[in-house]
Amino acid sequence: MDERLRALIAEILDLPLARVRADIRRAETETWDSLSHLRIITAIEAEFDLAFTMEEIARFQTPADFQRCIDSRCRLRSNG
């Protein structure tokens, strides 16, 4: 997982960096509520120069979900 992504999530969720793994789930993380979810989205969009759709935002449940979307978008930009 991208270290910038891990750091953003750790900071926003107030978690130790070591606890932010690709498989932590939104529903199982006490500090990952709807407001922090939007803060994560906003931070990722700013850090990676992306804009997510509402459908994507609703589907994101783990850091791995974010990473897959970031990877896909960055790959498309570099090829386009």
Backbone bond lengths (Angstrom), bond angles and torsions (degrees), N, CA, C in turn:
res aa  C-N    CA-C-N  psi(-1)  N-CA   C-N-CA  omega(-1)  CA-C   N-CA-C  phi
1 M - - - 1.453 - - 1.527 108.08 -
2 D 1.303 116.24 141.32 1.457 122.90 178.64 1.532 109.95 -57.97
3 E 1.306 116.33 131.97 1.470 120.44 -177.88 1.528 112.24 -66.11
4 R 1.333 117.76 -31.27 1.473 119.43 176.29 1.519 110.41 -64.28
5 L 1.330 116.30 -41.00 1.463 121.01 178.60 1.522 110.19 -63.98
6 R 1.315 116.78 -47.55 1.478 120.55 178.51 1.522 110.87 -57.24
7 A 1.327 116.61 -45.31 1.463 120.70 -177.89 1.526 111.45 -64.20
8 L 1.333 117.33 -41.36 1.469 120.84 178.63 1.525 110.74 -61.64
9 I 1.319 115.63 -48.06 1.460 120.04 -178.44 1.524 110.75 -64.19
10 A 1.329 116.85 -43.91 1.465 120.47 179.33 1.525 111.03 -59.95
11 E 1.312 116.57 -44.81 1.468 119.88 -178.94 1.524 111.49 -64.66
12 I 1.310 116.98 -48.12 1.462 120.88 -176.35 1.529 111.43 -67.09
13 L 1.324 117.02 -39.48 1.463 120.33 -178.91 1.521 112.79 -87.24
14 D 1.327 116.43 -1.21 1.470 122.01 -178.99 1.522 110.88 54.72
15 L 1.343 114.43 51.22 1.460 122.02 -179.95 1.520 109.35 -118.88
16 P 1.331 116.84 151.16 1.460 118.94 171.39 1.529 109.21 -62.39
17 L 1.303 116.84 142.72 1.460 121.16 -178.42 1.532 111.55 -54.23
18 A 1.318 117.15 -38.27 1.468 121.07 -179.19 1.524 112.54 -63.02
19 R 1.304 117.25 -23.43 1.476 120.58 -179.36 1.527 112.53 -81.48
20 V 1.321 117.12 -17.41 1.467 120.59 -178.90 1.526 108.26 -85.87
21 R 1.326 113.57 97.02 1.455 122.47 176.87 1.526 108.59 -110.55
22 A 1.300 115.89 164.06 1.466 120.82 -178.46 1.519 112.73 -59.77
23 D 1.335 116.98 -27.25 1.460 120.37 -172.10 1.530 115.17 -101.58
24 I 1.350 118.76 3.92 1.469 116.24 176.82 1.522 108.59 -65.30
25 R 1.312 115.98 141.39 1.465 120.40 -174.36 1.527 111.32 -106.52
26 R 1.292 114.36 141.79 1.459 121.57 178.55 1.533 111.12 -54.60
27 A 1.317 116.79 -47.36 1.465 121.63 -175.97 1.525 112.62 -66.89
28 E 1.328 117.15 -20.44 1.457 121.30 -176.72 1.530 113.48 -105.21
29 T 1.323 116.90 4.71 1.465 121.75 -177.89 1.520 108.27 -112.93
30 E 1.314 115.80 111.68 1.463 121.89 -172.24 1.531 113.81 -54.11
31 T 1.318 117.35 -39.78 1.467 119.66 -175.97 1.533 113.11 -85.74
32 W 1.343 117.57 -1.22 1.467 120.86 -179.16 1.527 109.40 -94.75
33 D 1.317 115.50 75.85 1.466 121.33 178.21 1.528 109.37 -97.12
34 S 1.318 116.82 -174.13 1.468 120.03 -175.68 1.530 112.26 -64.07
35 L 1.320 117.59 -37.02 1.463 120.10 179.10 1.531 110.69 -68.12
36 S 1.314 117.36 -45.51 1.462 119.10 179.73 1.534 110.42 -66.81
37 H 1.326 117.39 -31.29 1.462 120.66 176.18 1.530 109.55 -60.67
38 L 1.314 117.08 -45.79 1.467 120.53 178.82 1.525 111.45 -66.68
39 R 1.321 116.77 -35.32 1.464 119.95 176.59 1.526 110.92 -65.37
40 I 1.323 117.05 -39.71 1.463 120.88 176.59 1.527 110.02 -62.75
41 I 1.321 116.36 -47.04 1.471 121.47 179.62 1.527 110.02 -56.23
42 T 1.326 116.66 -50.41 1.461 121.71 -178.15 1.527 111.15 -61.08
43 A 1.319 116.51 -43.20 1.466 120.73 -179.79 1.523 111.48 -64.94
44 I 1.327 116.81 -42.42 1.468 120.27 179.26 1.522 110.54 -65.60
45 E 1.313 116.69 -43.91 1.462 119.98 179.12 1.528 110.50 -58.68
46 A 1.316 117.25 -42.22 1.468 120.88 179.88 1.529 111.38 -70.01
47 E 1.317 117.16 -45.33 1.467 121.49 -176.52 1.522 112.88 -66.14
48 F 1.340 116.23 -39.14 1.458 120.44 -174.72 1.532 112.95 -106.23
49 D 1.324 117.62 6.11 1.464 123.45 179.02 1.530 111.06 54.00
50 L 1.343 114.65 54.90 1.462 122.25 -178.63 1.523 109.97 -126.16
51 A 1.317 115.74 165.80 1.460 121.77 170.51 1.524 106.96 -136.58
52 F 1.328 115.66 121.69 1.463 120.62 -179.35 1.522 110.52 -90.87
53 T 1.323 115.66 151.68 1.463 120.63 174.44 1.525 108.51 -83.03
54 M 1.302 116.73 164.07 1.465 121.03 177.59 1.531 110.75 -61.97
55 E 1.318 116.89 -36.87 1.465 120.55 178.89 1.529 110.54 -63.75
56 E 1.326 116.60 -43.16 1.461 119.92 178.21 1.527 110.48 -62.90
57 I 1.301 116.11 -45.89 1.470 121.02 -178.89 1.522 110.42 -57.14
58 A 1.314 116.77 -42.40 1.468 120.80 -179.26 1.529 111.87 -68.53
59 R 1.342 117.54 -29.66 1.467 121.04 -177.46 1.530 113.57 -82.17
60 F 1.323 118.13 -22.58 1.463 120.23 -176.88 1.523 110.53 -64.81
61 Q 1.332 115.68 118.30 1.462 121.17 -179.84 1.527 113.12 -127.28
62 T 1.325 116.80 -14.82 1.460 121.76 -178.76 1.530 109.04 -141.74
63 P 1.319 117.68 160.90 1.467 119.16 172.95 1.536 112.16 -59.26
64 A 1.320 117.32 -31.74 1.463 119.81 177.40 1.526 111.16 -61.85
65 D 1.328 117.55 -35.79 1.467 121.05 176.78 1.530 110.46 -61.57
66 F 1.323 115.78 -45.02 1.471 119.88 177.34 1.526 109.95 -61.26
67 Q 1.334 116.45 -46.11 1.465 120.50 -175.92 1.520 111.33 -62.00
68 R 1.325 117.75 -42.78 1.467 120.41 179.14 1.524 110.72 -60.16
69 C 1.308 117.35 -42.63 1.459 120.99 -179.41 1.529 110.86 -68.36
70 I 1.324 116.98 -43.17 1.464 120.79 177.32 1.526 109.57 -59.47
71 D 1.320 116.43 -48.46 1.467 120.45 -179.53 1.524 111.32 -58.93
72 S 1.309 116.43 -43.60 1.462 120.98 -179.38 1.522 110.97 -64.06
73 R 1.319 116.93 -46.45 1.464 120.70 -179.45 1.522 112.01 -65.42
74 C 1.313 117.38 -42.23 1.466 120.77 -178.85 1.525 110.21 -67.05
75 R 1.313 116.80 -37.29 1.464 121.44 178.21 1.533 109.90 -65.24
76 L 1.327 116.71 -42.16 1.461 120.71 178.96 1.525 111.33 -63.38
77 R 1.335 116.50 -41.66 1.465 120.01 179.97 1.516 111.75 -65.29
78 S 1.325 117.15 -39.84 1.460 119.35 -178.00 1.539 111.93 -72.08
79 N 1.342 116.33 -24.43 1.460 120.19 177.93 1.516 112.64 -89.23
80 G 1.320 116.48 -19.16 1.461 119.68 -173.95 1.450 111.94 -92.72
